[in-house]
Amino acid sequence: MKDTLLDLDHIPTMEELRAYFRRDESLDPEKSNQFWNSLSDEDKQLFFYSMEGMTRQQIADKLGYKTHSAITKRLTTTRAEFYKV
């Protein structure tokens, strides 16, 4: 697994967000930006690591969590917030 430096100010493209959240309909760029800017830096890290294909346990290990369950809960919450957009 490559270790990349995350650019937390980079707002993912609509295609990246749609692909990650498996959402087909078009997204309003303003709402997408609002959603991204509402995330904490740690949530952005979780998002990027997950997009890179890391498992929940790999993300937990990288960020110092004991188990993957906290990562799963945070990603689930982030996904729910996205669907409110």
Phi, psi and omega in degrees: 000125180287147180255103185258151174277124185276135173259094186287350177271348178288124177267122180302151178290165177302320181297318178297315180295315180298316181295316182296316183268005178052050181242127187269327185291158183288151181248139176290123181305321180296318179292323178297317178296318178301313179302309183298316182291340179280345181282147173287164178301322180294321177295324176296319177299314179303315180301310182296315180299319179294319178296329178287352178097008178291145176285165178301320180292321178297319178295315179301314180299316182296323183264002175086021176273149180286323181228170180279348188297323179295322178295315179300315180296317180294318179293324177296317178296317179297318179298318179297320178296321179298318183290346175283343181292000000 
